[in-house]
Amino acid sequence: MTEYIFTENFLLQGKIAQRLYHDYMKNMPVIDYHCHLSPQAIADDQQFKNLTDIWLKGDHYKWRALRSLGISEELITGNASDKEKFLAWAKVVPQTVRNPLFHWTHLELKNVFGITEYLNEKNAESVYERCNAKLQTPAFATQSILHSFNVAYVGTTDEPWDNLEHHKKFAVANNTIRMAPSFRPEKLLMIDQTESFFKCLSLLEIASGIVVKDIVSLLEALQNRIDFFHANGCRVSDHGFMQLPDNFQFSSQLEREFTSLMINRNGHFSDPEAFMGYILIELSKMYHKKDWVQQFHLGAIRNNNTRLNQRLGADSGFDSIGDFSRAMQLSLFLDQLDKTDQLAKTVIYNSNPSDNEVFASMIGNFNDGSIKGKMQFGSGWWFLDQKDGMEKQLNALSNMGLISTFIGMITDSRSFLSFPRHEYFRRIICNLFGDEMEKGLLPNDEEWIGGILKNIAYYNAKEYFKI
């Protein structure tokens, strides 16, 4: 019989690593400060229909793997039954070895459902039935799942026009878990995407009660929504860009052009880069005034496959790592805010491992002694939230910054089964530290090093986000 690798010491290759994990990090609460979970599903304590419903829907990581093995789209995002889709996934899982999906899949089955066998075509029906039976019980509603993973804080991702009704409902329920919104305004900065921009602008106007006539009223409407989000517990913004802008000047001519565009509500703006740069700088100043944390997810090229993207829509698995230069634009943007001492606490996430040292060194330029770890090189993100990617991010941060101030892992996920990624991260970092302690590269003082690891797991984020 094949030995099951997902034991209590999975990834922990030495005795010190094992003690660091089990004695210091394992039981620390989880602060998941950036994810894409549904606030409604949390507030309503949703029960899922079956394993496909909670596990496969919306998971473009799995969709990419299925397509790579020649599985029909009918069995991925198409009209096949939920059971057929799960059986297709189970058949694929044995072929995902050395992809992080192999680790995540089995950690999620083990930690959530107690399944301690490798998923494959032979046991697929049995696994599906056992998991589905559990999903119908109160212990597997959304809030119970969060409690089972010791989640203390969930930071959702929300549009500026969201009424935050589900956050309000959840707050009134006085849960021991805190759910807070994050302000994500990037669609209002993409003025070159004309149809989407005007649609989102209308939603902003309705939510704020402010008719956008010019650049001043646009900023007033955005400030209105930031004030509303702040009143409802938001302390974090988030933005996803290929690159940060490096043009922040908005001339009087561009102001007149924007005013004309607001009157006609059609046509194209001549300098979308200047618009994006100016509005983003003004937003960042608003965040600073509110003492928020601003996050920037940088470097992904999205929606590469025109044919399938038109058929299936965004976030369907057709995004990849970009390879363009980013250092100068990142520097200019951060410096523009720092010149007037209006640079908020900032987390920058990198999608290209060749840029790890760029990001790790950049944050040191703008730490000013005012806040511990004010500038953060965020955890391994998207294509890099796997063992190799995490280790490279941790090593770059350790070599060029202070790993002791790091605010730890996020799920960045739409799935309620993704919280084992925090365990995955904790096992990886304990193994990294434990190995160096074994080799004499770090002091063999488990209380000292264990305290640093507990800070990375929980206390640094708790302090940083004022939770």
Rosetta blueprint (number, residue, H / E / L):
1 M L
2 T L
3 E L
4 Y L
5 I L
6 F L
7 T L
8 E L
9 N L
10 F L
11 L L
12 L L
13 Q L
14 G L
15 K H
16 I H
17 A H
18 Q H
19 R H
20 L H
21 Y H
22 H H
23 D H
24 Y H
25 M H
26 K L
27 N L
28 M L
29 P L
30 V E
31 I E
32 D E
33 Y L
34 H L
35 C L
36 H L
37 L L
38 S L
39 P H
40 Q H
41 A H
42 I H
43 A H
44 D L
45 D L
46 Q L
47 Q L
48 F L
49 K L
50 N L
51 L H
52 T H
53 D H
54 I H
55 W H
56 L L
57 K L
58 G L
59 D L
60 H H
61 Y H
62 K H
63 W H
64 R H
65 A H
66 L H
67 R H
68 S H
69 L L
70 G L
71 I L
72 S L
73 E H
74 E H
75 L H
76 I L
77 T L
78 G L
79 N L
80 A L
81 S L
82 D H
83 K H
84 E H
85 K H
86 F H
87 L H
88 A H
89 W H
90 A H
91 K H
92 V H
93 V H
94 P H
95 Q H
96 T H
97 V L
98 R L
99 N L
100 P H
101 L H
102 F H
103 H H
104 W H
105 T H
106 H H
107 L H
108 E H
109 L H
110 K H
111 N H
112 V H
113 F H
114 G L
115 I L
116 T L
117 E L
118 Y L
119 L L
120 N L
121 E L
122 K L
123 N L
124 A H
125 E H
126 S H
127 V H
128 Y H
129 E H
130 R H
131 C H
132 N H
133 A H
134 K H
135 L H
136 Q L
137 T L
138 P H
139 A H
140 F H
141 A L
142 T H
143 Q H
144 S H
145 I H
146 L H
147 H H
148 S H
149 F L
150 N L
151 V E
152 A E
153 Y E
154 V E
155 G E
156 T L
157 T L
158 D E
159 E L
160 P L
161 W L
162 D L
163 N L
164 L L
165 E H
166 H H
167 H H
168 K H
169 K H
170 F H
171 A H
172 V H
173 A L
174 N L
175 N L
176 T L
177 I L
178 R E
179 M E
180 A E
181 P L
182 S E
183 F E
184 R L
185 P L
186 E H
187 K H
188 L H
189 L L
190 M L
191 I L
192 D L
193 Q L
194 T H
195 E H
196 S H
197 F H
198 F H
199 K H
200 C H
201 L H
202 S H
203 L H
204 L H
205 E H
206 I H
207 A H
208 S H
209 G L
210 I L
211 V L
212 V L
213 K L
214 D L
215 I H
216 V H
217 S H
218 L H
219 L H
220 E H
221 A H
222 L H
223 Q H
224 N H
225 R H
226 I H
227 D H
228 F H
229 F H
230 H H
231 A H
232 N L
233 G L
234 C L
235 R L
236 V E
237 S E
238 D E
239 H E
240 G E
241 F E
242 M L
243 Q L
244 L L
245 P L
246 D L
247 N L
248 F L
249 Q L
250 F L
251 S L
252 S H
253 Q H
254 L H
255 E H
256 R H
257 E H
258 F H
259 T H
260 S H
261 L H
262 M H
263 I H
264 N H
265 R L
266 N L
267 G L
268 H L
269 F L
270 S L
271 D L
272 P H
273 E H
274 A H
275 F H
276 M H
277 G H
278 Y H
279 I H
280 L H
281 I H
282 E H
283 L H
284 S H
285 K H
286 M H
287 Y H
288 H H
289 K H
290 K H
291 D L
292 W L
293 V E
294 Q E
295 Q E
296 F E
297 H E
298 L E
299 G L
300 A E
301 I E
302 R L
303 N L
304 N L
305 N L
306 T H
307 R H
308 L H
309 N H
310 Q H
311 R H
312 L H
313 G L
314 A L
315 D L
316 S L
317 G L
318 F L
319 D L
320 S E
321 I E
322 G L
323 D L
324 F L
325 S L
326 R L
327 A H
328 M H
329 Q H
330 L H
331 S H
332 L H
333 F H
334 L H
335 D H
336 Q H
337 L H
338 D H
339 K L
340 T L
341 D L
342 Q L
343 L L
344 A L
345 K E
346 T E
347 V E
348 I E
349 Y E
350 N E
351 S L
352 N L
353 P H
354 S H
355 D H
356 N H
357 E H
358 V H
359 F H
360 A H
361 S H
362 M H
363 I H
364 G H
365 N H
366 F L
367 N L
368 D L
369 G L
370 S L
371 I L
372 K L
373 G L
374 K L
375 M E
376 Q E
377 F E
378 G L
379 S L
380 G L
381 W L
382 W H
383 F H
384 L H
385 D L
386 Q L
387 K H
388 D H
389 G H
390 M H
391 E H
392 K H
393 Q H
394 L H
395 N H
396 A H
397 L H
398 S H
399 N H
400 M H
401 G L
402 L L
403 I H
404 S H
405 T H
406 F L
407 I L
408 G L
409 M L
410 I L
411 T L
412 D L
413 S L
414 R L
415 S L
416 F L
417 L L
418 S L
419 F L
420 P H
421 R H
422 H H
423 E H
424 Y H
425 F H
426 R H
427 R H
428 I H
429 I H
430 C H
431 N H
432 L H
433 F H
434 G H
435 D H
436 E H
437 M H
438 E H
439 K L
440 G L
441 L L
442 L L
443 P L
444 N L
445 D L
446 E H
447 E H
448 W H
449 I H
450 G H
451 G H
452 I H
453 L H
454 K H
455 N H
456 I H
457 A H
458 Y H
459 Y H
460 N H
461 A H
462 K H
463 E H
464 Y H
465 F L
466 K L
467 I L
